Amino acid sequence: MNLIQLFRSEGYPLYVLCVLLATYLLNQLDRYILATTSAPMARDIHFGDQVCLENDTVTYTGNITCKSAGSEPSCTNLTNANGTEYCLWEYNGSGEQYQILVGPAFTVVYTITGVVLGFIADIWTRKYILVVCLMLWSGVTILTGFAHEYWQVVLLRFALGIGQAGCTPFAASIIADYFSEEMRGSAMGFYNWGIYTGYSLSYAMGNYITKANINGQGWRWAYFISGIPGFLVGLLILLTVKEPERRKTAKEKEKDYDLSPLRKLMTILRCFLNPSLMMLIIAGSVRNAAGYIWGNNTQLFFDHYYKDSNVGLWMSWVPLVGGSCGVLFGGFISDRVVKRVGPQGRIWVLVISQLCAAPFAALALYLEPPYAFLMLIPSNIIGEMWVGVTLAVVVELVPSYIRTSTVAVYLFISTNIGGNSPLLVTPLRKATSFRTALTILFPGLYVAGGCCD
């Protein structure tokens, strides 16, 4: 079993993998902390949609429903006999301005920078660039805690995108050089555990640190605490991680590493004309869109429909358990299938996993808590098999001397499509409802991504 072999592998490669896992954990934590703090941030900084919300400072009985008020006057007129306002016209953290923050404000610079850094990484020492990127995005996360205007948050999301662009291209390339082809799927799956540990941790930070209201600063301390560990992990990489020798396949020649930038670009373009890689990019982009949309709207969805549900309690462990099992099982299963039918077996793992996960994702939107949260466990276990498997397929379809560049280009395409997809939420929500919009863009895109593979 490759998963067991991975943990029995030589100590140092496994240590490097754990450090890169910690790096990716912080990458996802710092990226998604906005999704779990958007409501208190919006009320403080003033951005996004304003709606009629319940006044938590008063207790009342009756049939008054604040959500039914569609304007500020009708909202503030919902009072009792002594004039106490039952409802408040307030920012709720959603709307186009929020979707811009989680979408293009981050994604555009993230993807462009990722391609540039990807080309550099095939020439320069990868670990040094990774350290610089890690410390940059950690510093930006801390600075976000000091923001007082919407435009400041936009600029900081730009900077966050620049820093985080260097994480996966460098890490995936380093992992590919530390582990053999037979172990690579499991190693990539273990690395991608960082997605779910970081994402789950963002719910704990965004909900509980904000409620702790340290020094009366609420959500700001969630950013301060999230950004500090990046500097410690950066020093760990700098002092303890060795730059690995780049692995070559038997078909590769030493002179391939001396390609001019133009010839290298042409080689990459030829690789992307490979039908298998093209379909993988399309499927990955569609599936990535589903992940971005749900990941950045989960807190808002449950706050909207089930205000009394303890989102922080459930979402601080459900994605961790489900997603972690998914990427590890996905890497292990795909490695086993590759041994039997060859590299194309990974594609079948991708297709079947997405089609099987879609019904559970749909149930999560229509069942009430706690059953909605419980449905996310199988949805994540099955649906998240694609992450490590996809990266393994990408690095196996191209020569090692353009591996980092190819991963960067793949991420550029899939992240541009997926990362900007949250902009679809607001118009669909206004045309239908929040639940219907997410049904189309969450389980619906699971099915579409599976069919594209």
C-alpha positions in Angstrom: 0.0 0.0 0.0 1.6 3.3 -1.2 0.0 5.2 1.7 1.8 3.0 4.2 5.0 3.1 2.1 4.8 6.9 2.1 4.9 7.0 5.9 7.7 4.3 5.9 9.8 6.2 3.4 13.1 7.8 4.4 12.7 10.2 7.2 14.0 13.4 5.4 11.7 13.3 2.4 8.7 12.7 4.7 9.9 15.6 6.9 10.1 17.9 3.8 6.6 16.8 2.9 5.3 17.7 6.4 6.9 21.2 6.2 5.3 21.8 2.8 2.0 20.6 4.2 2.3 23.2 7.0 3.0 25.8 4.3 -0.1 24.9 2.4 -2.2 24.8 5.6 -1.2 28.5 6.2 -1.9 29.3 2.5 -5.5 28.1 2.8 -6.0 29.6 6.3 -4.9 33.0 5.2 -6.9 32.8 2.0 -10.3 31.7 3.5 -10.2 33.7 6.7 -12.0 36.4 4.8 -14.9 34.0 4.0 -15.5 33.4 7.7 -15.1 37.0 8.9 -16.9 38.8 6.0 -20.0 39.7 8.0 -18.3 41.5 11.0 -15.8 43.0 8.6 -18.6 44.4 6.4 -20.3 45.9 9.4 -17.1 47.6 10.5 -15.7 48.7 7.1 -19.0 49.0 5.3 -19.0 47.0 2.1 -21.4 44.6 0.3 -25.2 44.2 0.5 -27.3 45.7 3.3 -30.3 43.7 4.5 -32.7 43.6 7.4 -31.3 41.6 10.2 -32.5 40.7 13.7 -31.4 43.0 16.5 -29.4 40.7 18.7 -29.5 43.2 21.6 -33.2 42.8 22.2 -35.5 39.9 23.0 -38.9 39.7 21.4 -41.7 37.3 20.7 -44.2 37.2 17.9 -44.2 36.6 14.2 -42.0 39.4 13.0 -39.6 38.3 10.3 -36.8 40.8 9.6 -35.9 39.2 6.3 -39.2 40.1 4.8 -38.4 43.8 4.9 -36.8 44.8 1.6 -35.9 48.4 2.4 -34.4 50.4 5.2 -37.6 52.3 6.2 -39.7 49.1 6.3 -36.9 47.4 8.3 -36.5 50.1 11.0 -40.3 50.4 11.3 -40.5 46.9 12.8 -40.7 48.0 16.4 -42.6 47.1 19.6 -45.0 49.4 21.5 -42.2 51.3 23.3 -40.3 51.9 20.1 -37.6 49.3 20.5 -36.3 48.3 17.1 -36.6 44.5 16.5 -34.6 44.7 13.3 -31.6 46.6 12.0 -30.7 47.6 8.4 -27.1 46.3 8.3 -24.3 45.0 6.1 -24.4 41.2 5.9 -21.0 40.5 4.3 -22.3 39.3 1.0 -23.0 40.9 -2.4 -20.9 41.9 -5.4 -18.2 43.7 -3.4 -17.6 40.6 -1.3 -17.5 38.3 -4.4 -15.0 40.7 -6.0 -12.7 40.3 -2.9 -12.8 36.5 -3.0 -12.8 36.4 -6.8 -10.9 38.7 -9.2 -9.2 40.9 -6.6 -7.3 37.8 -5.5 -7.5 35.5 -8.5 -6.2 37.8 -11.4 -2.9 38.6 -9.7 -2.6 35.2 -8.2 -2.7 33.4 -11.6 -0.5 35.9 -13.5 2.1 35.9 -10.8 1.9 32.1 -10.6 2.9 31.7 -14.3 5.8 34.1 -13.9 7.1 32.4 -10.8 6.6 29.0 -12.4 9.0 29.9 -15.2 11.5 31.3 -12.7 11.3 28.2 -10.5 12.6 26.0 -13.3 15.8 28.0 -13.3 16.3 29.4 -9.7 16.4 27.7 -6.3 12.8 26.9 -5.5 12.9 26.9 -1.7 14.2 30.5 -1.5 11.3 31.8 -3.7 8.8 29.7 -1.6 10.1 31.3 1.6 9.8 34.9 0.2 6.2 34.1 -1.0 5.3 32.6 2.4 6.5 35.6 4.4 4.9 38.0 1.9 1.4 36.6 2.2 1.8 36.2 6.0 2.7 39.8 6.4 -0.3 40.8 4.2 -2.6 38.8 6.3 -1.5 40.6 9.4 -1.9 44.0 7.6 -5.5 43.1 6.7 -6.3 43.2 10.4 -5.4 46.9 10.3 -7.7 47.8 7.3 -10.4 50.4 7.8 -11.5 51.0 4.2 -12.8 48.7 1.5 -10.2 49.8 -1.0 -7.5 48.8 1.5 -8.8 45.3 1.7 -8.9 45.1 -2.2 -5.2 46.1 -2.4 -4.3 43.6 0.3 -6.1 40.9 -1.5 -4.0 41.8 -4.6 -0.9 41.4 -2.5 -2.1 38.2 -1.0 -2.6 36.8 -4.5 1.0 37.7 -5.4 2.4 35.9 -2.3 0.3 32.8 -2.5 0.9 32.3 -6.2 4.3 30.7 -5.3 3.0 28.0 -3.0 1.7 25.1 -5.0 3.9 25.3 -8.2 7.1 25.2 -6.1 5.8 22.7 -3.6 4.5 20.3 -6.2 7.8 20.5 -8.1 9.8 19.8 -5.0 7.6 16.9 -4.0 7.9 15.4 -7.5 11.7 15.4 -7.1 11.6 13.9 -3.6 9.3 11.0 -4.4 9.2 8.4 -7.2 6.3 8.1 -9.7 4.8 5.2 -7.7 4.6 7.3 -4.5 3.8 10.6 -6.1 0.0 10.4 -6.0 0.0 9.6 -2.3 2.6 12.3 -1.6 0.5 14.9 -3.5 -2.6 13.8 -1.7 -0.8 14.2 1.7 0.4 17.7 0.7 -3.2 18.6 -0.3 -4.3 17.8 3.2 -3.2 21.4 3.8 -6.3 22.6 1.9 -8.7 21.1 4.4 -6.7 21.7 7.6 -6.3 25.3 6.6 -9.8 25.7 5.5 -11.3 24.1 8.6 -9.0 26.2 10.8 -10.3 29.4 9.1 -13.7 28.6 10.6 -12.3 28.2 14.1 -10.4 31.4 13.8 -13.1 33.4 12.0 -15.9 32.4 14.4 -14.3 31.8 17.8 -11.5 34.4 17.7 -13.9 37.0 16.4 -16.4 36.2 19.2 -13.6 36.4 21.8 -13.3 40.1 20.8 -9.7 40.4 22.0 -9.0 44.0 23.0 -12.4 44.9 21.6 -11.0 44.3 18.1 -13.2 41.3 17.1 -12.3 40.0 13.6 -9.0 41.8 13.4 -7.3 39.4 15.8 -8.3 36.5 13.6 -6.0 38.0 10.9 -3.2 38.8 13.4 -3.1 35.2 14.8 -3.4 33.7 11.3 -0.5 35.6 9.8 2.2 35.1 12.5 3.0 31.4 12.0 4.0 31.9 8.4 7.2 33.6 9.5 8.1 30.6 11.7 7.5 28.1 9.0 9.4 30.3 6.5 12.5 30.1 8.7 12.1 26.4 9.0 12.1 25.9 5.3 15.1 28.3 4.9 17.2 26.5 7.5 16.2 22.8 7.2 14.9 22.1 3.7 17.4 21.1 1.0 16.8 21.9 -2.7 16.3 18.4 -4.3 18.0 17.3 -7.5 15.5 17.5 -10.4 14.4 14.0 -11.5 14.6 13.1 -15.2 12.8 10.3 -17.0 14.7 7.9 -19.2 13.5 9.8 -22.3 14.8 13.1 -21.1 18.2 14.5 -22.0 20.4 16.8 -20.0 20.4 19.4 -22.8 16.6 19.8 -22.3 17.4 21.9 -19.2 19.2 24.4 -21.3 16.3 25.3 -23.6 15.9 29.0 -24.4 12.8 30.7 -22.9 11.1 30.7 -26.4 11.8 27.0 -27.0 10.7 26.2 -23.4 7.4 28.2 -24.0 6.8 26.3 -27.3 7.4 23.0 -25.5 4.8 23.9 -22.8 2.3 24.9 -25.5 2.8 21.6 -27.3 2.1 19.8 -24.0 -1.1 21.6 -23.5 -2.3 20.6 -27.0 -2.3 17.0 -25.7 -6.0 16.1 -25.7 -5.6 14.4 -22.3 -4.2 17.5 -20.7 -6.7 19.7 -22.4 -9.7 17.8 -21.0 -8.0 17.6 -17.6 -7.7 21.4 -17.6 -11.4 21.9 -18.5 -12.6 19.4 -15.9 -10.2 20.9 -13.3 -11.4 24.4 -14.0 -15.1 23.5 -13.7 -14.5 21.5 -10.5 -12.3 24.2 -9.1 -15.2 26.7 -9.6 -17.5 24.5 -7.5 -14.9 24.5 -4.7 -14.3 28.2 -4.8 -18.0 29.1 -4.8 -18.9 26.8 -1.9 -15.8 27.5 0.1 -16.4 31.2 0.0 -20.1 31.1 0.6 -20.6 28.3 3.2 -20.6 30.7 6.2 -22.9 33.1 4.5 -25.3 30.2 3.4 -25.7 28.8 6.9 -25.9 32.3 8.5 -28.7 33.2 6.0 -30.9 30.0 6.3 -29.9 28.7 9.7 -28.7 31.6 11.9 -28.7 29.5 15.1 -26.5 26.7 13.6 -23.1 26.6 15.1 -21.1 26.9 11.9 -17.7 27.2 13.6 -18.3 24.0 15.6 -19.1 21.9 12.5 -17.0 23.4 9.8 -13.9 23.4 11.9 -13.7 19.6 11.6 -16.1 18.4 8.8 -13.9 19.6 5.9 -10.8 18.4 7.8 -12.1 14.9 8.2 -13.9 14.5 4.9 -11.4 16.4 2.7 -8.4 14.8 4.3 -9.7 11.3 3.8 -10.7 12.2 0.2 -7.3 13.4 -0.9 -5.4 10.6 0.8 -7.8 7.9 -0.5 -7.7 9.5 -3.9 -4.0 9.4 -4.1 -3.8 5.8 -2.8 -6.6 4.5 -5.0 -5.2 6.2 -8.1 -1.7 4.8 -7.4 -3.2 1.3 -7.2 -5.2 1.8 -10.4 -2.1 3.1 -12.2 -0.3 -0.1 -11.3 -3.1 -2.1 -12.9 -4.2 -0.1 -16.0 -1.5 2.6 -16.4 -1.6 6.4 -15.9 -5.0 6.7 -17.6 -6.5 5.0 -14.6 -6.3 8.3 -12.6 -8.8 9.8 -15.0 -11.4 7.2 -14.1 -10.9 8.0 -10.4 -11.6 11.6 -11.1 -14.8 10.9 -13.1 -16.4 8.4 -10.8 -15.6 10.4 -7.6 -17.2 13.6 -8.8 -20.4 12.0 -10.1 -20.8 10.1 -6.8 -20.2 13.2 -4.6 -22.8 15.4 -6.3 -25.9 13.9 -4.6 -24.4 14.4 -1.1 -23.5 18.0 -2.0 -27.1 18.7 -3.0 -28.4 17.1 0.2 -26.2 19.5 2.2 -28.0 22.4 0.7 -31.5 21.1 1.4 -31.3 19.3 4.7 -31.4 21.2 8.0 -28.5 21.2 10.4 -27.0 19.0 11.7 -27.8 16.7 8.8 -26.7 19.3 6.3 -23.2 19.3 7.9 -23.1 15.5 8.1 -23.8 15.3 4.3 -20.7 17.3 3.7 -18.6 14.5 5.1 -19.2 12.0 2.3 -19.4 14.9 -0.2 -15.8 15.8 0.8 -14.5 12.3 1.1 -15.6 11.3 -2.4 -15.5 14.7 -4.1 -12.1 15.8 -2.9 -10.3 12.8 -4.4 -9.7 14.9 -7.4 -7.2 17.3 -5.9 -4.0 15.2 -5.4 -4.9 13.0 -8.4 -5.2 15.9 -10.8 -1.7 17.3 -9.8 -0.2 13.8 -10.2 -1.7 13.5 -13.7 -0.3 16.9 -14.7 3.2 16.3 -13.6 3.2 12.8 -15.2 2.1 14.1 -18.6 5.0 16.5 -19.0 8.8 16.3 -18.9 10.4 17.2 -15.6 12.4 20.2 -16.9 9.1 22.1 -17.5 7.1 20.5 -14.7 6.9 23.6 -12.5 6.0 25.8 -15.4 3.3 23.5 -16.5 1.8 23.3 -13.1 1.8 27.1 -13.0 0.1 27.3 -16.4 -2.5 24.7 -15.3 -3.2 26.6 -12.1 -3.4 29.9 -14.1 -6.2 28.5 -16.3 -8.1 26.5 -13.7 -7.9 29.2 -11.1 -8.8 32.0 -13.4 -12.0 30.2 -14.4 -12.7 28.8 -10.9 -11.5 31.7 -8.9 -13.6 34.3 -10.7 -16.7 32.1 -10.7 -18.0 33.5 -7.3 -19.1 36.5 -9.4 -21.9 34.3 -10.7 -23.4 33.9 -7.2 -25.0 37.4 -6.8 -26.9 37.6 -10.2 -28.1 34.0 -9.8 -29.1 34.7 -6.3 -31.1 37.7 -7.3 -32.8 35.8 -10.2 -33.7 32.8 -8.1 -32.6 32.3 -4.5 -29.3 31.8 -2.6 -30.0 28.0 -2.2 -30.9 27.6 -5.9 -27.8 29.5 -7.0 -25.6 27.3 -4.9 -27.3 24.2 -6.2 -26.4 25.1 -9.7 -22.9 26.2 -8.8 -22.0 23.5 -6.3 -23.3 20.0 -7.0 -24.2 21.1 -10.5 -20.5 21.8 -11.3 -19.5 18.6 -9.7 -21.5 16.7 -12.3 -20.2 19.0 -15.1 -16.6 18.5 -14.0 -17.0 14.7 -13.9 -18.5 14.7 -17.4 -15.6 16.7 -18.8 -13.0 14.2 -17.6 
